[in-house]
Amino acid sequence: MGWLFLSQVLPDPYEDFMYHHLQYYGYFKAQRGNLPNSATHQRLWKSNSRFLLNGSFGERDDLIPDPLQKEKLLWPTCLSSTVHRQLEAVNRDSLMWNSPLLRSRQLLYDDLGDINPRLREPRDLFALFSSSGPLLAPRWPIECEVIKENVRHIEWVPPQPEYFYQSTGNEKVPEIVGEEKGTVVYQLDSVPTEGSYFTCSRVGGKRGIIKDLAVTLQGPDDNTLLFESRFESGNLQKAVRIDTYEYELTLRTDLYTNKHTQWFYFRVQNTRKDVTYRFTIVNLLKPKSLYTTGMKPLMYSQLDADTHNIGWRRVGNEIKYYKNNTDDKQQPFYCLTWTIQFPHDQDTCFFAHFYPYTYTDLQCYLLSVANNPVQSQFCKLRALCRSLAGNTVYLLTITNPSQSPQEAAAKKAVVFSARVHPGESNGSWIMKGFLDFILSNSPDAQLLRDIFVFKVVPMLNPDGVIVGNYRCSLAGRDLNRHYKTILKESFPCIWYTKNMIKRLLEEREVLLYCDFHGHSRKNNIFVYGCNNNHRKYWLHERVFPLMLSKNAPDKFSFHSCNFKVQKCREGTGRVVMWRMGILNSYTMESTFGGSTLGSKRDTHFTIEDLKCLGYHVCDTLLDFCENEEIIFTQCLAELKELLQQEIHKKFNELGQDVDLEGSWSDISLSDIESSTSGSDSSLSDGLPIHLLNIADEPTWSKEEGRTPKTQELQTRKQRNEQYQRNNLMRELKLTEDASERAGFASTPQKQPTFFKNSENPSYTTMKNDKPRLNETRVSAREKDTSLDPSEMTTLILTKNKERLQSRKPGFTESCSPKTSTKTSQEPAPGMKPDWSRSRYPVAKRSRAAMPTYPSLHVYTYP
């Protein structure tokens, strides 16, 4: 009877569910009999090398086809003799333990080997690395080949400043000959490009044997360089040997796209000393680059690192950035060429666009924080989400424990993030400097942890960092244009980050949001912010950058900062967070080059410079909160003076000499500032690649013999533009017919360039959406004159835009600045002096109208 009962015992419900779940998704293909006994599962998990790296800096074990079989082989050898005796006694005396149906990994046993059937604590939703040392290995798309070597570099600060390259004007411009006249010495075989899309990932990337892509040396006298880029963050598509010591290099585009060739990072071996080599990258896409103003590439010598503890350094002569003259009737390419002499024979060297900072580097750093008994008390590490490839996106919460719930609730929040663009490793080094300081035992750091709750996402796009992309994720899209997305599965990192901040705003005030980036066309460090047109908080968003420029005068340039909100930037992190109510919302841009300020003028930034800026961010944040009234009064007075100077400069450039003593405050800040010079990612906007491919499939008619449409519109933006053009043409035709019938007079009235005629000041409105349109309509009504047809066209176009925006809220039409007084569109002013939950005042409709000007319509309040 007892055996009948045992034969009907069901497996553990959790085990049964997980077995079917993993088997369904293809992650578990073994038999249940392969599962080891639960007594050793916890120990075996830490020993399994299938998904782990052995130690922070160790080599990865060879991949075993069946990791569960490896556990089964290791299981009998990893138990103590006491546990063996206990288990043997139980197996002899209890029929229950002999039954495989009752084995469960949910039971725990103490270290002495005594059987104590208590349940295991539930696992975290996402597995983080354990404090014992192993790291989660990066997951790659299955198309990517990955070598087994773990590439690591030391940090090093050059003892002398590294000055910009001074052009002589006689630099050679090599002719691009290609592989027709050269010899291909390195080329990636399988690289997913435009037309394909991400499907699944795997630790180690592509299955099978990883062959050596470099050429085979014919003997010790063969001086051909051996190239390699199939490691973490590496990027090099092809190398062609043109001459004995001259090579043409082709960079790999961002995966699943045909764009964004900027980041390079590759290895060369078999070097020769005291010989001048020339490298030429032939497929860069940006017409402007810091290489034209003296920026040098970076080189790392493995022998120098091992023997002299020397790390990355700026190198290169005869540096030239120029347009590729090869006419292939496609988008124009640009070339970067430089010469170099290697320091050693038979050395292993690396070249990079900027100091690399990989996903493994981040994990090693976070592991050290998790293992620190002091730092782990006030820095809590958790998984925010998983990326498309299954890599963990980490979230750090940093704050000192509070004495009471009231004290905890009173803390304001600060949010920092980095590496949404994977090729901008500058952001990671600034983030590392910030974390080094805020996690230290400095009195200022302790005070900041007492005042604030810091939410930190150190790497928003780990997939792109791992595969060596410059700008996009594995969805083939720029994540910094999708903060308004609702596609959680396609853009999980952005979706979860935004919702984390949204929940944070419900709990407490977020004083500051800053996303760390890199800039490829401007020197120094600066921020992009968002102008606030609310009278009470006018210019407040500029106070923090102004303070930072005073704390880091040789690195941070306030003059380079820009606070204009463009329509094409509506999907960026800073604008979306500003719309959500964070007044101080910034994108911090750090150059790939160096400084043109103060003591560091004409020198490259080092790793230490960027980390130092992370410290200055903390220092400025402390100044921002102490002595608020005094500092704010001084900074606002200085900002008003700077703004007056900018207005005078703007008027002088346009030939207007105007006294602004009494009326300068009514001029728009948006017209004073030029558009931001950030990268154009409009081609990387829109749906993720896999959904775009589905949407672009031709839809055949149900009727037989009916041909499909001749041309399918590619994106939602194109469909909306086509719809807009059709409506505009219809209404223009109706307008022309009406004008012919009514006999419109073609006598356009000349409007003043900057100032509106003072005859009708009462008709000016506060609405920025269409100030000139309202003026034209009112003045036409007063003077009983007809509208000019060109003005009527503007009227129809504006109405058409409003209609389209009301139907399709997410439609972005142009980059022209356009603000709104609607409370849902404008950021909730939230800095001073009232911080209550109801701190966002709604503008009263009965408020007196403020005069504006037709051409310069940005508000400034003295």
C-alpha positions in Angstrom: 0.0 0.0 0.0 2.9 2.3 0.9 4.5 1.7 -2.5 1.3 2.4 -4.3 1.2 5.7 -2.5 4.8 6.5 -3.5 4.1 5.6 -7.2 1.4 8.1 -7.3 3.4 10.9 -5.8 3.6 13.8 -8.2 6.8 15.8 -8.9 7.4 19.1 -7.3 4.9 21.6 -8.9 7.5 24.3 -9.4 9.9 21.8 -10.9 7.2 20.5 -13.2 6.3 24.0 -14.4 9.9 25.1 -15.0 10.7 21.8 -16.8 7.9 22.3 -19.3 8.5 26.1 -19.6 12.2 25.8 -20.4 11.6 22.8 -22.7 9.0 24.8 -24.6 11.3 27.7 -25.3 14.2 25.5 -26.2 16.4 26.3 -23.2 16.2 22.8 -21.7 16.7 19.7 -23.9 17.9 17.1 -21.3 15.9 14.4 -19.6 14.7 14.7 -16.1 16.9 11.9 -15.0 19.9 14.2 -15.7 18.9 16.5 -12.9 21.1 16.1 -9.8 19.7 15.7 -6.3 18.6 18.9 -4.7 21.1 18.5 -1.9 23.9 19.8 -4.0 22.1 22.1 -6.5 23.0 25.3 -4.8 26.7 24.4 -4.7 26.6 23.2 -8.3 25.0 26.3 -9.7 28.1 28.3 -8.6 30.4 25.7 -10.2 28.6 25.6 -13.6 30.6 27.5 -16.2 28.1 27.3 -18.9 26.8 30.9 -18.3 29.5 32.2 -16.0 33.0 33.6 -16.2 35.4 32.0 -13.8 36.5 35.0 -11.7 36.5 38.6 -12.7 39.4 38.4 -15.0 39.7 34.7 -15.8 39.4 32.8 -19.0 36.0 31.4 -20.1 35.8 27.6 -20.0 35.1 25.7 -23.1 31.4 25.5 -23.8 29.9 22.1 -23.0 26.9 21.0 -25.1 24.9 19.7 -22.1 25.6 21.7 -19.0 23.3 19.5 -16.9 25.3 16.5 -17.9 28.4 18.3 -16.6 26.6 18.9 -13.3 25.7 15.2 -13.1 29.4 14.3 -13.6 30.6 16.8 -11.0 27.9 16.1 -8.4 29.4 13.0 -6.7 32.8 14.7 -6.3 31.8 17.9 -4.7 30.2 16.5 -1.5 31.9 16.2 1.9 32.3 12.8 3.4 29.8 13.6 6.1 27.2 14.4 3.5 28.0 11.2 1.6 27.4 9.2 4.7 24.2 10.9 5.6 22.8 10.5 2.1 23.8 6.8 2.0 22.1 6.2 5.3 18.9 8.0 4.1 19.0 6.1 0.8 19.3 2.8 2.6 16.7 3.5 5.3 14.1 5.5 3.3 12.3 4.3 0.3 11.1 7.9 -0.1 14.6 9.2 -1.1 15.1 6.3 -3.6 12.2 7.5 -5.6 13.2 10.0 -8.4 9.7 11.4 -8.2 10.5 13.1 -4.9 13.7 14.8 -5.8 13.3 18.6 -5.5 15.7 21.5 -5.8 13.5 23.5 -3.5 14.9 21.8 -0.3 18.0 23.1 1.5 20.5 21.3 3.8 22.8 22.8 6.3 26.6 22.7 6.1 27.0 19.8 8.6 25.1 17.5 6.2 22.1 17.0 8.5 18.9 16.5 6.5 16.8 19.6 7.2 14.0 19.8 4.6 13.3 23.5 4.5 12.3 25.5 1.4 14.7 27.6 -0.5 14.2 31.3 -0.8 12.5 32.3 -4.1 15.0 33.3 -6.8 15.3 36.8 -8.1 13.4 37.5 -11.3 16.8 38.1 -13.1 19.9 36.3 -12.0 22.6 38.7 -10.8 26.2 37.7 -10.4 26.9 36.1 -7.0 29.2 37.7 -4.5 31.7 34.8 -4.8 33.1 36.1 -8.0 31.7 34.7 -11.2 30.2 37.1 -13.7 27.3 36.6 -16.2 28.9 36.1 -19.6 27.6 38.5 -22.3 25.0 37.2 -24.7 25.6 37.9 -28.4 23.3 37.6 -31.5 23.7 34.1 -32.9 25.1 35.5 -36.2 28.2 37.0 -34.4 31.4 35.1 -34.2 33.3 35.7 -30.9 36.8 34.7 -30.1 37.5 33.1 -26.7 40.1 35.5 -25.4 39.0 38.0 -22.9 40.4 41.4 -23.8 41.3 43.6 -20.8 43.1 46.9 -20.5 44.7 48.7 -17.6 43.8 52.3 -16.7 46.7 54.7 -17.0 47.1 58.5 -16.9 49.8 60.0 -19.2 52.4 61.9 -17.2 52.4 64.7 -19.8 49.5 66.5 -21.6 48.6 64.9 -24.9 48.3 67.9 -27.3 46.2 68.1 -30.4 47.8 67.3 -33.7 48.9 70.4 -35.6 48.2 70.1 -39.2 51.0 71.1 -41.6 48.8 71.3 -44.7 51.1 68.8 -46.5 49.4 65.7 -45.2 49.1 63.0 -47.8 45.6 62.1 -49.1 45.8 58.4 -50.1 43.8 57.3 -53.1 41.3 54.6 -52.2 42.1 51.5 -54.4 40.0 48.8 -52.7 40.5 45.1 -52.8 40.7 45.0 -56.6 44.3 46.2 -56.4 45.0 45.1 -52.8 44.9 41.9 -50.8 42.2 41.2 -48.3 43.9 40.2 -45.0 40.9 40.2 -42.8 37.1 40.1 -43.4 34.1 39.2 -41.3 32.1 36.5 -43.0 28.6 36.7 -41.4 27.6 40.1 -40.3 23.9 40.9 -40.1 23.2 44.1 -42.1 20.1 45.9 -43.4 17.3 43.6 -44.4 17.8 41.2 -41.5 16.8 41.6 -37.9 17.6 40.2 -34.5 16.1 36.8 -33.7 17.9 35.3 -30.7 21.1 35.4 -28.7 23.6 33.0 -27.2 26.6 33.2 -24.8 29.6 33.0 -27.1 27.6 34.0 -30.2 27.6 31.8 -33.2 27.7 28.1 -32.7 30.5 25.9 -34.1 34.2 26.3 -34.5 35.5 29.9 -34.6 38.0 29.9 -37.4 40.9 32.4 -37.7 40.0 35.1 -40.2 43.5 36.6 -40.3 45.9 35.5 -43.1 48.3 32.7 -42.4 51.9 33.9 -42.1 54.3 32.3 -44.6 57.3 32.4 -42.3 59.1 34.5 -39.7 59.9 37.1 -42.3 56.3 37.6 -43.3 55.5 41.1 -42.0 51.7 41.0 -42.7 49.7 42.5 -39.8 47.2 40.1 -38.2 43.8 41.9 -37.5 41.1 40.9 -35.1 37.9 42.6 -33.9 35.6 39.7 -32.8 35.8 40.6 -29.1 33.6 42.6 -26.8 32.9 46.1 -28.3 35.2 45.4 -31.2 34.5 46.9 -34.6 36.3 46.3 -37.9 34.7 44.7 -40.9 37.6 44.4 -43.4 41.3 45.1 -43.8 43.0 45.3 -47.2 46.7 45.4 -47.6 47.6 48.0 -50.2 51.4 48.1 -49.8 53.9 46.5 -47.5 53.0 48.8 -44.6 49.8 50.4 -45.8 46.3 49.2 -45.1 42.7 50.2 -45.9 40.2 49.5 -43.2 36.4 49.2 -43.5 34.3 49.6 -40.4 31.2 47.5 -39.7 27.9 49.3 -39.6 25.6 49.0 -36.6 24.1 45.5 -36.7 20.9 45.3 -38.8 21.5 48.7 -40.4 23.6 50.2 -43.1 24.5 53.3 -41.1 26.6 54.7 -38.2 30.2 53.9 -39.0 32.1 56.0 -36.4 33.3 53.7 -33.6 36.4 51.5 -34.3 38.2 49.2 -31.9 40.5 46.4 -33.3 43.7 44.5 -32.6 46.8 44.1 -34.7 49.6 41.6 -34.2 53.0 40.8 -35.8 54.2 44.4 -35.7 57.6 45.7 -36.7 59.4 48.4 -34.8 60.7 51.6 -36.4 58.7 51.2 -39.5 56.0 53.7 -40.6 52.6 52.1 -41.1 49.7 53.9 -42.7 46.1 53.1 -41.8 43.1 54.6 -43.7 39.5 54.1 -42.7 37.5 54.4 -45.9 33.7 54.4 -45.0 33.0 57.0 -42.3 29.7 58.8 -42.7 30.0 62.1 -40.9 31.1 65.1 -43.0 32.5 66.9 -39.9 34.8 65.4 -37.3 37.1 66.4 -34.5 39.9 64.7 -36.5 39.9 67.8 -38.7 40.8 70.0 -35.6 43.6 67.9 -34.2 42.1 64.8 -32.5 44.3 61.7 -32.6 43.4 58.0 -32.5 44.2 55.9 -29.4 46.7 53.0 -29.3 47.4 50.4 -26.6 50.6 48.3 -26.6 50.3 45.0 -24.7 54.1 44.8 -24.1 54.2 48.3 -22.7 51.2 47.5 -20.5 52.9 44.3 -19.2 56.4 45.7 -18.7 56.0 49.4 -18.1 52.3 49.7 -16.9 51.5 52.1 -19.8 48.0 52.1 -21.1 46.0 53.9 -23.9 47.8 56.9 -25.4 47.2 59.3 -28.3 49.3 58.5 -31.4 49.5 59.4 -35.0 51.1 61.7 -37.6 49.9 63.0 -41.0 46.3 62.8 -39.7 43.8 63.8 -42.4 40.0 63.6 -42.5 38.7 64.0 -46.1 35.9 63.0 -48.4 36.1 59.7 -50.3 36.2 60.5 -54.0 35.0 57.1 -55.1 31.7 57.5 -56.9 29.5 54.5 -56.2 26.2 56.6 -56.6 25.4 56.0 -52.9 25.8 58.1 -49.8 29.1 59.9 -49.6 31.8 58.4 -47.5 34.7 60.1 -45.6 38.2 58.8 -44.9 40.5 59.1 -41.9 44.2 58.4 -42.5 47.1 58.4 -40.1 50.6 57.0 -39.8 52.1 55.2 -36.8 55.4 53.6 -35.7 54.9 50.7 -33.3 57.1 50.7 -30.2 58.1 47.0 -30.3 58.6 44.1 -32.6 56.1 41.2 -32.4 53.8 43.2 -30.3 50.0 43.0 -29.8 48.5 46.5 -30.2 44.9 47.9 -30.2 43.5 51.0 -31.9 40.3 52.7 -30.8 38.2 55.8 -31.5 38.0 56.4 -27.7 38.9 54.7 -24.4 36.8 51.5 -24.5 34.5 50.6 -21.6 32.8 47.3 -22.1 29.9 45.5 -20.5 32.3 43.2 -18.7 34.1 46.2 -17.3 30.9 47.4 -15.8 30.1 44.0 -14.3 33.5 43.8 -12.7 33.0 47.2 -11.2 29.5 46.4 -9.9 30.9 43.1 -8.5 33.4 45.0 -6.5 30.7 47.2 -5.1 28.5 44.2 -4.2 31.4 42.6 -2.4 32.3 45.7 -0.4 30.7 45.3 3.0 30.4 49.1 3.5 29.3 50.2 0.0 26.7 47.5 -0.2 24.9 48.9 2.8 23.8 52.1 1.0 24.1 50.9 -2.7 21.5 48.4 -3.7 22.0 46.6 -7.0 19.1 45.1 -8.9 18.1 44.2 -12.4 16.0 46.8 -14.1 15.2 44.5 -17.0 16.7 42.3 -19.7 17.8 43.7 -23.0 16.7 42.1 -26.4 19.7 39.7 -26.2 19.0 38.8 -22.6 21.8 40.9 -21.0 21.0 42.4 -17.7 20.3 46.2 -17.5 21.4 47.2 -14.0 19.8 49.7 -11.7 21.6 51.1 -8.7 19.8 52.8 -5.8 22.2 54.9 -3.7 21.2 56.6 -0.4 21.9 56.4 3.3 19.4 54.6 5.5 16.9 57.1 7.0 16.1 57.4 10.6 12.3 57.6 10.1 9.8 57.1 7.3 9.2 60.9 7.2 12.9 61.5 6.6 13.0 58.9 3.9 9.9 60.4 2.2 11.4 63.9 2.3 14.4 63.0 0.2 14.5 64.3 -3.3 15.7 62.0 -6.2 18.4 62.4 -8.8 18.6 60.2 -11.9 21.7 59.5 -13.9 22.1 57.2 -17.0 24.7 56.5 -19.6 25.5 54.5 -22.8 22.2 54.8 -24.6 24.6 55.3 -27.5 27.0 52.3 -27.2 29.9 54.0 -29.1 30.0 56.9 -26.7 32.2 55.4 -24.0 32.9 58.9 -22.6 29.6 58.6 -20.7 30.8 55.4 -18.9 34.0 57.1 -17.7 32.0 60.1 -16.3 29.6 57.7 -14.7 32.5 55.8 -13.2 33.9 59.0 -11.7 30.5 59.8 -10.3 30.1 56.4 -8.7 33.6 56.4 -7.3 32.9 59.6 -5.4 29.3 59.0 -4.4 30.2 55.6 -3.0 33.3 56.9 -1.1 33.5 57.8 2.6 34.0 61.5 1.8 31.9 63.8 4.0 30.4 65.5 1.0 29.5 62.1 -0.5 27.9 61.1 2.8 25.9 64.4 2.9 24.7 63.8 -0.6 23.5 60.3 0.3 21.7 61.8 3.3 19.9 64.4 1.1 19.1 62.5 -2.1 18.0 59.1 -3.4 20.2 58.4 -6.5 18.8 56.2 -9.2 21.6 55.2 -11.6 21.4 53.2 -14.9 25.0 52.9 -15.8 24.5 51.1 -19.2 21.2 51.5 -21.0 22.2 49.7 -24.2 24.4 46.7 -23.2 23.6 44.8 -26.4 25.0 47.6 -28.5 28.1 47.9 -26.3 28.8 44.2 -26.5 28.6 44.0 -30.3 30.5 47.2 -31.0 27.7 49.4 -32.3 28.1 53.1 -32.4 24.5 54.3 -32.0 21.8 51.7 -32.3 20.4 48.8 -30.3 19.8 45.3 -31.8 16.4 46.7 -32.9 18.4 48.7 -35.5 17.1 51.9 -33.9 18.5 54.8 -31.9 17.1 54.3 -28.4 17.5 58.0 -27.6 14.6 58.7 -30.0 12.2 56.3 -28.4 11.5 57.4 -24.9 7.9 57.9 -25.9 7.6 54.3 -27.1 4.9 51.9 -26.0 6.8 48.9 -27.6 8.1 47.3 -24.4 9.3 44.2 -26.1 11.2 46.0 -28.8 12.8 48.7 -26.6 12.8 47.2 -23.1 15.7 49.2 -21.7 14.0 52.5 -22.5 10.5 51.4 -21.6 11.5 50.2 -18.1 13.8 53.2 -17.5 11.0 55.7 -18.3 8.5 53.8 -16.1 10.9 53.6 -13.2 11.2 57.4 -13.4 7.5 57.7 -13.7 7.0 55.7 -10.5 9.8 57.7 -8.8 7.9 60.9 -9.6 4.8 59.6 -7.9 6.9 59.0 -4.7 9.0 62.0 -4.5 10.4 65.1 -6.4 13.1 64.4 -9.0 15.4 67.4 -8.8 17.7 66.5 -11.7 17.9 64.1 -14.6 21.1 63.7 -16.6 22.0 61.3 -19.4 25.7 61.1 -20.2 26.7 61.1 -23.9 29.7 61.8 -26.2 30.1 64.3 -29.0 32.1 63.9 -32.2 32.2 67.4 -33.6 32.6 69.8 -30.7 35.4 70.0 -28.0 34.9 70.5 -24.3 32.0 69.2 -22.1 28.5 70.9 -22.2 24.8 70.1 -21.8 21.6 70.3 -23.7 18.7 71.4 -21.6 15.1 72.6 -22.0 14.0 76.2 -21.8 11.3 76.8 -19.3 8.8 79.6 -20.3 7.1 79.7 -16.9 7.6 83.2 -15.5 8.3 82.0 -11.9 11.1 79.6 -13.0 12.6 81.5 -15.8 16.3 80.7 -16.5 16.3 78.2 -13.5 17.3 75.3 -15.8 20.6 77.2 -16.6 21.7 77.5 -13.0 23.2 74.0 -12.6 25.2 74.2 -15.9 26.5 77.6 -14.9 27.6 76.3 -11.5 29.3 73.3 -13.1 31.2 75.6 -15.5 32.6 77.4 -12.5 33.6 74.2 -10.7 35.3 72.8 -13.8 36.4 75.8 -15.8 39.0 74.0 -17.8 36.6 71.2 -19.0 33.0 72.4 -19.0 31.9 75.2 -21.4 28.7 77.0 -20.5 29.0 78.9 -23.8 28.5 75.6 -25.7 25.3 74.7 -23.8 22.0 74.8 -25.6 18.5 74.9 -24.2 16.4 74.8 -27.4 13.7 72.1 -27.6 13.4 71.0 -31.2 10.6 68.9 -32.6 13.0 66.3 -33.9 14.3 65.8 -30.3 10.9 65.2 -28.7 11.7 61.5 -28.3 15.0 62.0 -26.4 15.4 61.3 -22.7 15.9 64.9 -21.6 12.8 66.2 -23.4 10.5 63.4 -22.3 11.7 63.7 -18.7 11.2 67.5 -19.0 7.6 66.9 -20.2 7.1 64.6 -17.3 7.9 67.4 -14.8 11.7 67.3 -14.3 12.7 71.0 -14.7 16.5 70.3 -14.6 16.6 67.7 -17.4 19.9 67.5 -19.3 21.9 65.6 -21.9 25.6 65.9 -20.9 27.8 65.8 -24.0 31.5 65.1 -23.5 33.9 65.4 -26.4 35.9 62.6 -28.0 38.7 65.1 -28.3 39.7 67.5 -25.6 39.6 70.9 -24.1 40.0 74.4 -25.5 39.6 76.1 -22.1 42.0 77.3 -19.4 45.0 75.2 -18.4 43.9 72.2 -20.5 43.7 74.2 -23.7 44.5 72.2 -26.9 45.0 68.9 -25.0 43.1 65.6 -25.2 40.9 64.5 -22.4 42.2 61.5 -20.4 40.3 58.9 -18.5 41.1 60.8 -15.3 39.7 64.0 -16.8 36.3 62.4 -17.4 36.2 60.7 -14.0 37.1 64.0 -12.5 34.0 65.6 -14.1 31.9 62.9 -12.4 33.2 64.3 -9.1 32.5 67.8 -10.2 28.9 66.8 -10.9 28.6 65.7 -7.3 30.3 68.9 -6.0 28.0 71.1 -8.1 24.9 69.2 -6.9 25.9 70.0 -3.3 26.4 73.7 -4.2 23.1 73.6 -5.9 21.3 72.7 -2.7 23.3 74.7 -0.1 22.7 78.4 0.4 20.0 78.3 -2.3 18.7 81.8 -2.1 22.2 83.4 -2.3 23.5 81.2 -5.0 20.4 81.4 -7.1 20.2 85.2 -6.8 23.8 85.5 -8.0 23.5 83.0 -10.8 20.2 84.4 -12.1 21.7 87.9 -12.2 24.7 86.6 -14.1 22.5 84.7 -16.5 20.4 87.7 -17.2 23.5 89.7 -18.1 24.8 86.9 -20.4 21.4 86.8 -22.0 21.4 90.5 -22.7 24.8 90.2 -24.3 23.5 87.4 -26.5 20.5 89.4 -27.5 22.6 92.4 -28.5 24.9 90.1 -30.5 21.9 88.6 -32.3 20.5 92.0 -33.2 23.9 93.2 -34.4 24.3 90.2 -36.6 21.0 91.0 -38.2 21.7 94.7 -38.6 19.4 95.8 -35.9 20.6 98.4 -33.3 18.0 98.5 -30.6 17.9 99.7 -27.1 16.7 96.8 -25.0 16.7 98.4 -21.6 12.9 98.3 -21.2 11.8 95.6 -23.6 14.5 92.9 -23.9 12.7 90.6 -21.6 10.0 89.8 -24.2 12.4 88.3 -26.7 12.3 84.5 -27.1 15.2 82.4 -25.9 14.6 79.9 -28.6 15.4 82.4 -31.3 18.5 83.5 -29.5 19.9 80.0 -29.6 20.8 78.1 -32.7 19.7 74.5 -33.2 21.7 71.8 -31.5 24.4 70.1 -33.4 23.7 66.7 -32.3 23.7 63.7 -34.6 20.9 63.2 -37.0 19.2 60.0 -36.1 16.0 60.6 -38.1 16.9 57.6 -40.3 17.2 55.4 -37.2 13.8 56.5 -35.9 10.6 54.7 -36.3 9.5 51.1 -35.8 12.1 48.4 -34.9 13.5 46.5 -37.9 11.5 43.3 -37.5 8.2 45.1 -37.3 9.1 47.4 -40.2 9.8 44.4 -42.4 6.4 43.0 -41.5 4.7 46.3 -42.2 6.5 46.6 -45.6 5.4 43.2 -46.9 3.2 43.8 -50.0 -0.5 43.4 -49.5 -2.1 41.6 -52.4 -5.7 42.2 -53.4 -8.2 39.4 -52.7 -9.3 39.7 -56.3 -7.3 37.4 -58.6 -5.1 39.0 -61.1 -5.0 42.3 -59.2 -1.5 43.8 -59.0 -0.2 45.2 -55.8 0.5 48.9 -55.2 3.5 50.1 -57.3 5.3 51.6 -54.3 4.8 51.1 -50.6 5.6 53.9 -48.2 8.4 52.9 -46.0 7.7 54.5 -42.6 4.9 56.1 -40.7 6.5 59.5 -41.2 6.3 59.1 -45.0 2.7 58.0 -44.8 1.8 61.0 -42.7 3.7 63.4 -45.0 1.9 62.0 -48.0 -1.5 62.3 -46.2 -0.6 65.9 -45.3 0.5 66.8 -48.9 -2.8 65.4 -50.3 -4.9 67.4 -47.9 -2.9 70.5 -48.5 -3.2 70.3 -52.3 -7.0 69.8 -51.9 -7.4 72.8 -49.7 -5.1 74.9 -51.8 -7.2 74.2 -54.8 -10.3 75.1 -52.9 -8.6 78.3 -51.7 -7.5 79.3 -55.2 -11.0 78.8 -56.5 -12.5 80.9 -53.6 -9.9 83.6 -54.1 -10.7 83.9 -57.8 -14.4 84.2 -57.0 -13.9 86.7 -54.2 -11.2 88.7 -56.1 -8.4 88.6 -53.6 -6.0 91.4 -53.8 -2.3 90.5 -54.0 -1.0 93.3 -51.8 1.0 91.7 -49.0 1.6 93.9 -46.0 5.2 94.2 -44.8 5.8 93.0 -41.2 8.6 94.4 -39.1 11.6 92.0 -38.6 11.7 92.0 -34.8 9.2 94.4 -33.3 5.5 94.4 -33.9 3.9 97.8 -34.8 2.9 99.4 -31.6 -0.5 100.4 -33.0 -2.2 97.1 -32.0 -0.4 95.8 -28.9 -3.5 94.4 -27.3 -4.0 91.7 -29.9 -0.8 89.9 -29.2 -1.3 86.5 -27.5 0.8 84.3 -25.3 0.4 81.3 -27.5 3.7 80.4 -29.3 2.0 77.9 -31.6 1.0 80.6 -34.2 1.7 84.2 -33.0 2.2 85.6 -36.4 -0.9 83.9 -37.7 -3.1 85.4 -35.0 -1.7 88.8 -35.6 -2.3 88.6 -39.3 -5.8 87.5 -38.9 -6.6 90.2 -36.4 -4.9 93.0 -38.3 -6.7 92.0 -41.5 -10.0 92.0 -39.7 -9.4 95.5 -38.3 -8.2 97.1 -41.5 -10.8 95.3 -43.6 -8.2 94.1 -46.0 -7.8 90.7 -47.7 -5.2 88.2 -46.8 -2.4 87.6 -49.1 -2.5 84.2 -50.8 0.9 83.3 -49.3 -0.5 84.0 -45.9 -3.6 82.0 -46.7 -1.3 79.1 -47.6 0.4 79.4 -44.2 -3.0 79.5 -42.5 -4.0 76.3 -44.2 -0.7 74.5 -43.6 -0.9 75.4 -39.9 -4.4 74.2 -39.6 -3.5 71.0 -41.4 -0.6 70.4 -39.0 -2.9 70.9 -36.0 -5.4 68.5 -37.4 -2.8 65.9 -38.1 -1.3 66.3 -34.6 -4.7 65.9 -33.0 -5.3 62.7 -34.9 -1.7 61.3 -34.6 -0.2 62.7 -31.4 3.2 61.0 -31.9 3.7 62.5 -35.4 6.8 64.6 -35.6 6.9 67.0 -38.6 10.0 69.0 -38.4 12.8 70.3 -36.2 11.5 73.8 -35.9 11.1 74.9 -32.3 7.5 75.0 -31.1 6.3 75.3 -27.6 2.9 75.2 -26.1 1.2 76.6 -23.0 -0.8 73.5 -22.3 0.0 72.0 -19.0 0.3 68.5 -20.5 2.9 69.8 -23.0 5.1 71.9 -20.7 7.2 70.7 -17.9 5.9 71.1 -14.5 8.1 73.8 -12.9 9.5 72.2 -9.9 12.5 73.8 -8.3 11.9 76.8 -6.2 10.6 77.9 -3.7 7.6 75.6 -3.1 8.2 71.9 -3.3 4.8 70.6 -2.3 3.0 68.0 -4.4 0.8 70.8 -5.9 3.8 72.8 -7.0 2.8 72.8 -10.6 0.7 75.9 -11.1 -1.7 76.1 -13.9 -1.7 79.3 -15.9 -4.9 81.2 -15.5 -6.7 82.2 -18.6 -7.5 85.6 -17.2 -3.8 86.5 -16.9 -2.8 89.7 -18.8 -1.4 89.0 -22.2 2.3 89.7 -22.7 3.4 91.3 -25.9 5.5 89.2 -28.3 7.3 89.9 -31.5 6.8 88.2 -34.9 10.3 87.0 -35.6 11.9 86.7 -32.1 9.3 85.1 -29.9 11.1 83.5 -27.0 10.2 84.7 -23.5 12.7 86.2 -21.1 11.6 87.5 -17.8 13.8 90.0 -16.0 
